[in-house]
């Protein structure tokens, strides 16, 4: 679709937004939201007709891009048949969505509890783990993000947690492996894995194993920087959980549904959790949907004992119809395979070449269509391009970099001193190369802030 400029309409949308919309994670008077007129495939555009290649996949959820005709048609058909219905009933779209998801989850994660998104999926996974074990505490990693609701934000390990953390949520944080900024003085992936597992088990010992219900980890941490865990780490966590009777929860809200080049990132590591959360890519965000995939042992806990939790819109027919269509589209069009192939043959080589040219790039890391560039002021010292949780003038380098990317028609995912490369999974090779060329130009601006 060719964008048609309509600045007057854009001004009206912007005025209404500024008058009435309260935006998340923002100081309301300091933001200037772009008024978006439309989107299709890997692109969206504003009311001035300026088009942007979306390297954020919305918010890492439009895995099949915007306005896929088969998913749009499925939503329309479901709306004409059965727009909504209470979750206590058996509905075709809900049953089929659960079946298709369970076919792809690892191990015996065959029961699906539907939620409205990733944060409430985490809330319910933690509740299930606590009820299953009868224990209160939950462990999660620093450098993580699990959602904005009360339990989920307390599990989160980045600064967004601080304002809501009253130290009363029963959460204990620990360091997960990240060799580039190792907390364990490791020099190799093997050392990082071994020492991170030792640190986790020591944390458990000092907290009291019999008090810990669950360990919650992003399979591949997303917002925090796409740190792919070293070989053996997740398997080691699985062993620790089995040793102490702790429920192992994997958060696949970002990493799931093809983002890493597998249906679920757990498949990369041959590990099966007890509970696994999902959202975002399950239906490309066309209608809000999330869920918890539940193992047989935990499902059995609630076989004759009521699970004390639910949501009015759990398994909403429109959302589930979108999920069915999305999963079928991904299978028919080889979307997961495309992510794996282009990630290995186009994205990784291009990003490593960018790292060689740009002194602002300290590290390249990722898998599939899930990549991050760690931006630094000094490669030798690994000093970040901006300080941790920088704002205002301290964040000027990242603001300039982001503006340069947008000037090139690329909408970037920028978080602290990192930029993520997370385009739709069905992006074409031509579109990818267009975006990577724009990123190359934008990084020249970041280079100006290096030592």
C-alpha positions as CSV (number, residue, x, y, z in Angstrom):
1,X,0.0,0.0,0.0
2,X,1.3,3.5,-0.9
3,X,1.0,5.9,2.0
4,X,-1.1,8.9,1.2
5,X,-0.1,12.1,3.1
6,X,-2.8,13.7,5.3
7,X,-1.1,16.0,7.8
8,X,-4.3,17.5,8.9
9,X,-5.7,14.1,10.1
10,X,-2.3,13.4,11.7
11,X,-2.4,16.6,13.6
12,X,-5.9,15.8,14.9
13,X,-4.8,12.3,16.0
14,X,-1.7,13.8,17.8
15,X,-3.8,16.5,19.5
16,X,-6.3,13.9,20.9
17,X,-3.4,11.7,22.0
18,X,-1.7,14.5,23.9
19,X,-5.0,15.6,25.5
20,X,-6.2,12.2,26.7
21,X,-3.8,9.2,26.3
22,X,-1.7,8.3,29.3
23,X,1.4,6.4,27.9
24,X,3.2,3.6,29.7
25,X,6.8,3.9,31.0
26,X,6.8,7.6,30.2
27,X,7.0,11.1,31.7
28,X,3.9,12.4,30.0
29,X,5.1,15.9,29.2
30,X,8.4,14.8,27.8
31,X,7.2,12.5,25.1
32,X,6.3,13.1,21.5
33,X,4.5,10.0,20.1
34,X,4.6,9.5,16.3
35,X,1.0,9.5,14.8
36,X,0.8,6.3,12.8
37,X,-1.5,6.2,9.8
38,X,-1.1,2.6,8.7
39,X,1.1,-0.5,8.5
40,X,1.6,-3.4,6.2
41,X,4.1,-6.2,6.2
42,X,7.4,-5.0,7.7
43,X,6.6,-1.3,7.3
44,X,4.4,1.4,8.9
45,X,4.0,5.0,8.0
46,X,3.0,8.4,9.4
47,X,0.4,11.0,8.2
48,X,3.1,12.8,6.3
49,X,3.6,9.7,4.1
50,X,7.0,8.9,5.6
51,X,7.5,5.1,5.7
52,X,9.6,3.2,8.3
53,X,11.0,-0.3,8.2
54,X,10.0,-1.7,11.6
55,X,13.1,-3.3,13.3
56,X,11.1,-3.6,16.5
57,X,8.3,-5.9,15.3
58,X,5.9,-3.6,17.1
59,X,7.2,-4.5,20.5
60,X,8.7,-7.9,19.5
61,X,5.3,-9.3,18.6
62,X,4.3,-8.7,15.0
63,X,6.2,-11.9,14.0
64,X,4.3,-12.3,10.7
65,X,4.2,-8.5,10.1
66,X,1.3,-6.1,9.9
67,X,-2.1,-6.9,8.3
68,X,-1.5,-10.4,7.1
69,X,-4.6,-11.0,5.0
70,X,-5.2,-14.6,6.3
71,X,-5.1,-13.5,10.0
72,X,-7.3,-10.4,9.3
73,X,-9.8,-12.7,7.5
74,X,-9.8,-15.2,10.4
75,X,-10.6,-12.4,12.9
76,X,-13.4,-11.1,10.6
77,X,-14.9,-14.6,10.2
78,X,-14.8,-15.3,13.9
79,X,-16.4,-12.0,14.6
80,X,-19.2,-12.8,12.3
81,X,-19.7,-16.3,13.9
82,X,-19.1,-15.8,17.6
83,X,-17.6,-12.5,18.7
84,X,-17.1,-13.4,22.4
85,X,-18.0,-16.1,24.9
86,X,-17.2,-16.8,28.6
87,X,-14.1,-18.9,29.3
88,X,-16.0,-21.7,31.2
89,X,-17.3,-23.1,27.9
90,X,-15.7,-25.2,25.1
91,X,-15.3,-23.0,22.1
92,X,-13.9,-24.2,18.8
93,X,-11.3,-21.4,18.3
94,X,-10.1,-21.7,21.9
95,X,-9.8,-25.5,21.7
96,X,-8.0,-25.4,18.3
97,X,-5.6,-22.7,19.5
98,X,-4.7,-24.8,22.6
99,X,-4.2,-27.9,20.4
100,X,-1.9,-26.1,18.0
101,X,0.2,-24.6,20.8
102,X,0.4,-27.8,22.7
103,X,1.6,-29.6,19.5
104,X,4.6,-27.3,19.4
105,X,5.6,-26.9,23.1
106,X,8.4,-29.1,24.4
107,X,7.9,-32.2,26.5
108,X,4.5,-32.7,28.2
109,X,3.5,-29.1,28.3
110,X,0.1,-30.1,26.9
111,X,-2.4,-28.1,29.0
112,X,-2.9,-24.4,28.0
113,X,-4.2,-21.7,30.4
114,X,-5.0,-18.6,28.3
115,X,-4.4,-15.1,29.6
116,X,-4.6,-11.6,28.0
117,X,-0.8,-11.1,27.7
118,X,2.6,-12.0,28.9
119,X,2.5,-10.2,32.3
120,X,-0.6,-12.0,33.5
121,X,0.8,-15.3,32.2
122,X,3.8,-14.8,34.5
123,X,1.4,-13.9,37.4
124,X,-0.5,-17.2,36.9
125,X,2.6,-19.3,36.4
126,X,4.0,-18.1,39.7
127,X,0.7,-18.7,41.4
128,X,0.6,-22.2,40.1
129,X,4.1,-22.9,41.2
130,X,3.4,-21.6,44.7
131,X,0.3,-23.7,45.0
132,X,1.9,-26.8,43.6
133,X,4.9,-26.6,46.0
134,X,3.4,-24.9,49.0
135,X,6.4,-22.6,49.1
136,X,6.5,-18.8,49.0
137,X,9.7,-17.6,47.3
138,X,10.5,-17.1,43.6
139,X,14.0,-16.6,42.1
140,X,14.6,-14.5,39.0
141,X,17.6,-12.9,37.2
142,X,19.0,-9.5,37.1
143,X,19.0,-8.3,33.5
144,X,15.5,-9.6,32.9
145,X,12.0,-8.4,32.1
146,X,8.8,-10.2,32.9
147,X,6.0,-7.7,32.7
148,X,4.4,-4.6,34.3
149,X,1.8,-6.2,36.7
150,X,2.7,-6.5,40.4
151,X,4.3,-9.9,40.6
152,X,5.8,-9.6,37.1
153,X,7.4,-6.3,37.7
154,X,9.0,-7.5,41.0
155,X,10.4,-10.5,39.1
156,X,11.9,-8.1,36.5
157,X,15.6,-7.4,37.0
158,X,15.9,-4.0,35.3
159,X,15.3,-0.4,36.6
160,X,11.6,-0.4,35.7
161,X,11.1,-2.6,38.8
162,X,12.5,-0.1,41.3
163,X,9.5,2.2,41.8
164,X,7.2,-0.7,42.5
165,X,9.6,-2.9,44.5
166,X,8.6,-2.9,48.2
167,X,10.6,-6.0,48.9
168,X,7.4,-7.8,49.9
169,X,6.7,-9.9,46.8
170,X,8.8,-12.9,47.8
171,X,11.3,-12.4,45.0
172,X,15.0,-13.0,45.2
173,X,17.3,-11.9,42.3
174,X,20.5,-13.6,41.2
175,X,23.0,-13.2,38.4
176,X,22.5,-15.2,35.2
177,X,25.3,-15.8,32.7
178,X,26.5,-12.9,30.5
179,X,30.1,-13.4,29.5
180,X,30.6,-9.9,28.0
181,X,29.8,-8.3,31.3
182,X,30.6,-11.3,33.6
183,X,29.9,-11.0,37.3
184,X,32.0,-14.2,37.8
185,X,35.3,-13.0,36.4
186,X,35.0,-15.7,33.7
187,X,37.1,-15.7,30.5
188,X,35.2,-18.5,28.6
189,X,31.6,-19.6,28.1
190,X,32.4,-22.8,30.0
191,X,33.6,-20.8,33.0
192,X,30.7,-18.5,32.9
193,X,28.2,-21.4,32.8
194,X,29.9,-23.3,35.6
195,X,30.2,-20.3,37.9
196,X,26.7,-19.0,37.2
197,X,25.3,-22.4,38.1
198,X,27.4,-22.5,41.3
199,X,26.2,-18.9,42.2
200,X,22.6,-20.0,41.6
201,X,22.9,-23.1,43.8
202,X,24.6,-21.1,46.5
203,X,21.8,-18.6,46.4
204,X,19.3,-21.4,46.9
205,X,21.3,-22.8,49.8
206,X,21.4,-19.5,51.6
207,X,17.7,-18.7,50.9
208,X,16.6,-22.2,52.0
209,X,15.6,-24.7,49.3
210,X,12.4,-25.6,51.1
211,X,11.2,-22.0,50.8
212,X,11.6,-21.7,47.0
213,X,8.7,-22.4,44.8
214,X,10.1,-21.5,41.4
215,X,13.0,-20.2,39.3
216,X,11.7,-17.9,36.5
217,X,14.0,-17.3,33.6
218,X,13.6,-15.8,30.1
219,X,14.9,-18.6,27.8
220,X,16.8,-15.9,25.9
221,X,16.5,-12.6,27.8
222,X,14.9,-10.0,25.4
223,X,14.6,-6.4,26.5
224,X,17.6,-6.7,28.8
225,X,19.9,-7.4,25.9
226,X,19.3,-10.7,24.1
227,X,22.0,-12.7,26.0
228,X,21.9,-16.2,24.6
229,X,22.7,-18.5,27.5
230,X,25.9,-20.6,27.2
231,X,25.6,-24.3,26.4
232,X,24.6,-26.3,29.4
233,X,23.3,-23.5,31.5
234,X,19.5,-24.1,31.1
235,X,20.1,-27.8,31.4
236,X,22.0,-27.1,34.6
237,X,19.1,-25.0,36.0
238,X,16.8,-27.9,35.2
239,X,19.0,-30.2,37.2
240,X,19.1,-27.8,40.1
241,X,15.3,-27.5,40.1
242,X,14.9,-31.2,40.1
243,X,17.3,-31.6,42.9
244,X,15.4,-29.2,45.2
245,X,11.9,-29.8,44.1
246,X,11.7,-26.3,42.6
247,X,9.3,-25.5,39.6
248,X,11.3,-24.4,36.6
249,X,9.4,-21.6,34.7
250,X,10.6,-20.4,31.3
251,X,9.4,-17.1,30.0
252,X,9.0,-17.3,26.2
253,X,6.9,-14.2,25.7
254,X,9.5,-12.6,23.4
255,X,11.5,-15.7,22.4
256,X,8.6,-17.9,21.5
257,X,6.8,-18.6,18.2
258,X,9.8,-18.5,15.9
259,X,11.8,-15.5,17.1
260,X,14.9,-17.6,17.7
261,X,14.5,-19.8,14.6
262,X,12.7,-22.5,16.5
263,X,9.0,-22.6,17.6
264,X,10.3,-22.1,21.1
265,X,13.7,-21.1,22.3
266,X,13.7,-24.0,24.7
267,X,14.2,-26.3,21.7
268,X,17.6,-24.7,21.1
269,X,18.8,-26.0,24.4
270,X,16.9,-29.3,24.6
271,X,15.3,-28.4,27.9
272,X,11.8,-28.8,29.2
273,X,10.4,-26.5,31.9
274,X,7.5,-27.3,34.2
275,X,5.7,-24.2,33.1
276,X,6.2,-22.0,30.1
277,X,4.7,-18.6,29.4
278,X,3.9,-17.2,26.0
279,X,2.2,-14.2,24.4
280,X,3.2,-11.7,21.7
281,X,4.0,-13.9,18.6
282,X,1.3,-16.4,19.3
283,X,-1.0,-14.3,17.1
284,X,1.4,-11.6,16.1
285,X,-0.3,-9.2,18.6
286,X,-3.4,-8.8,16.4
287,X,-5.7,-9.3,19.4
288,X,-4.2,-9.5,22.9
289,X,-3.5,-13.1,24.0
290,X,-1.0,-14.9,26.3
291,X,-0.9,-18.1,28.2
292,X,0.8,-20.7,30.4
293,X,1.7,-24.1,29.0
294,X,1.5,-26.5,31.9
295,X,3.2,-29.9,32.5
296,X,1.4,-33.0,33.5
297,X,2.6,-33.0,37.1
298,X,1.4,-29.4,37.7
299,X,-1.9,-30.0,35.8
300,X,-2.5,-33.0,38.1
301,X,-2.3,-30.7,41.2
302,X,-5.5,-29.1,40.0
303,X,-7.2,-32.2,38.7
304,X,-9.6,-32.4,41.7
305,X,-8.6,-29.2,43.4
306,X,-9.9,-26.0,41.9
307,X,-7.3,-23.6,40.5
308,X,-8.0,-20.3,42.2
309,X,-7.5,-18.0,39.2
310,X,-9.1,-16.9,36.0
311,X,-9.8,-14.0,33.7
312,X,-13.0,-12.7,32.1
313,X,-11.4,-12.8,28.6
314,X,-9.3,-16.0,29.0
315,X,-9.1,-17.6,25.6
316,X,-11.2,-14.9,23.9
317,X,-12.6,-16.2,20.6
318,X,-11.2,-13.4,18.5
319,X,-7.7,-13.7,20.0
320,X,-7.8,-17.5,19.7
321,X,-9.0,-17.3,16.0
322,X,-6.1,-15.0,15.3
323,X,-3.7,-17.5,17.0
324,X,-5.0,-20.4,14.9
325,X,-4.6,-18.4,11.7
326,X,-1.1,-17.1,12.8
327,X,0.2,-20.5,13.7
328,X,-1.1,-22.0,10.4
329,X,0.4,-19.2,8.4
330,X,3.7,-19.7,10.1
331,X,3.6,-23.4,9.2
332,X,2.4,-22.9,5.7
333,X,4.8,-20.1,4.8
334,X,7.9,-21.5,6.5
335,X,8.2,-18.4,8.7
336,X,10.2,-20.2,11.5
337,X,12.6,-21.6,8.9
338,X,12.9,-18.2,7.3
339,X,13.9,-16.7,10.6
340,X,16.5,-19.3,11.2
341,X,17.9,-19.1,7.7
342,X,18.0,-15.3,7.3
343,X,19.4,-14.9,10.8
344,X,22.3,-17.2,10.0
345,X,23.0,-16.2,6.4
346,X,22.2,-12.4,6.4
347,X,21.8,-10.9,9.9
348,X,24.7,-12.4,11.7
349,X,27.3,-11.9,9.0
350,X,26.1,-8.3,8.4
351,X,26.1,-7.4,12.1
352,X,29.6,-8.8,12.6
353,X,30.8,-6.8,9.6
354,X,29.2,-3.7,11.2
355,X,31.1,-4.4,14.4
356,X,34.4,-4.4,12.5
357,X,33.6,-1.0,11.0
358,X,32.1,0.8,13.9
359,X,34.1,1.4,17.2
360,X,30.8,2.0,19.0
361,X,29.9,-1.7,18.7
362,X,31.3,-3.7,21.5
363,X,29.6,-7.0,21.0
364,X,27.2,-8.7,18.6
365,X,25.0,-11.5,20.0
366,X,21.8,-13.3,19.1
367,X,20.2,-16.2,17.2
368,X,17.5,-16.5,14.6
369,X,15.8,-13.1,14.2
370,X,16.7,-12.0,17.8
371,X,19.9,-9.9,17.9
372,X,21.5,-7.1,19.9
373,X,24.4,-4.8,19.4
374,X,26.1,-3.7,22.6
375,X,27.1,-0.1,22.1
376,X,30.2,1.1,24.0
377,X,32.2,4.3,24.5
378,X,35.5,2.3,24.6
379,X,35.9,-1.2,23.2
380,X,39.0,-2.0,25.3
381,X,37.4,-1.1,28.7
382,X,33.8,-2.0,27.5
383,X,32.5,1.2,29.0
384,X,28.9,1.5,27.9
385,X,28.0,4.2,25.4
386,X,25.7,5.7,28.1
387,X,25.5,4.9,31.8
388,X,23.2,2.3,33.2
389,X,19.6,3.7,33.3
390,X,20.8,7.0,31.7
391,X,18.3,9.8,31.1
392,X,18.5,13.4,29.9
393,X,21.9,14.6,28.8
394,X,23.5,11.4,30.0
395,X,21.5,9.6,27.3
396,X,22.4,11.9,24.5
397,X,24.4,9.4,22.5
398,X,21.5,6.9,22.3
399,X,19.0,9.6,21.5
400,X,21.2,10.8,18.6
401,X,21.7,7.2,17.4
402,X,17.9,6.6,17.4
403,X,17.2,9.8,15.6
404,X,19.7,9.0,12.9
405,X,18.1,5.6,12.4
406,X,14.7,7.1,12.0
407,X,16.1,9.7,9.6
408,X,17.2,6.7,7.4
409,X,13.6,5.3,7.5
410,X,14.5,2.6,10.1
411,X,12.5,2.4,13.4
412,X,15.0,1.0,15.9
413,X,14.5,-0.9,19.2
414,X,16.8,1.0,21.6
415,X,17.2,0.1,25.2
416,X,19.9,1.6,27.5
417,X,23.2,1.1,25.6
418,X,21.9,-1.5,23.2
419,X,20.1,-1.6,19.9
420,X,18.1,-4.7,19.0
421,X,17.5,-6.2,15.5
422,X,14.1,-7.9,15.8
423,X,12.2,-7.4,12.4
424,X,9.2,-9.5,11.5
425,X,10.1,-13.1,10.9
426,X,8.7,-13.1,7.4
427,X,10.9,-10.1,6.4
428,X,12.4,-10.5,3.0
429,X,16.2,-10.6,2.4
430,X,15.9,-7.3,0.4
431,X,14.1,-5.6,3.3
432,X,16.7,-6.9,5.8
433,X,19.5,-5.6,3.8
434,X,17.8,-2.2,3.5
435,X,17.4,-2.1,7.3
436,X,21.0,-3.2,7.9
437,X,22.3,-0.5,5.6
438,X,20.3,2.1,7.5
439,X,21.7,0.8,10.7
440,X,25.2,1.1,9.3
441,X,24.6,4.8,8.7
442,X,23.1,5.4,12.1
443,X,26.0,3.7,13.9
444,X,28.3,6.3,12.4
445,X,26.5,8.8,14.6
446,X,27.1,6.6,17.7
447,X,30.8,6.4,16.7
448,X,31.0,10.1,17.3
449,X,30.5,9.5,21.0
450,X,33.3,6.9,21.4
451,X,36.6,7.6,23.1
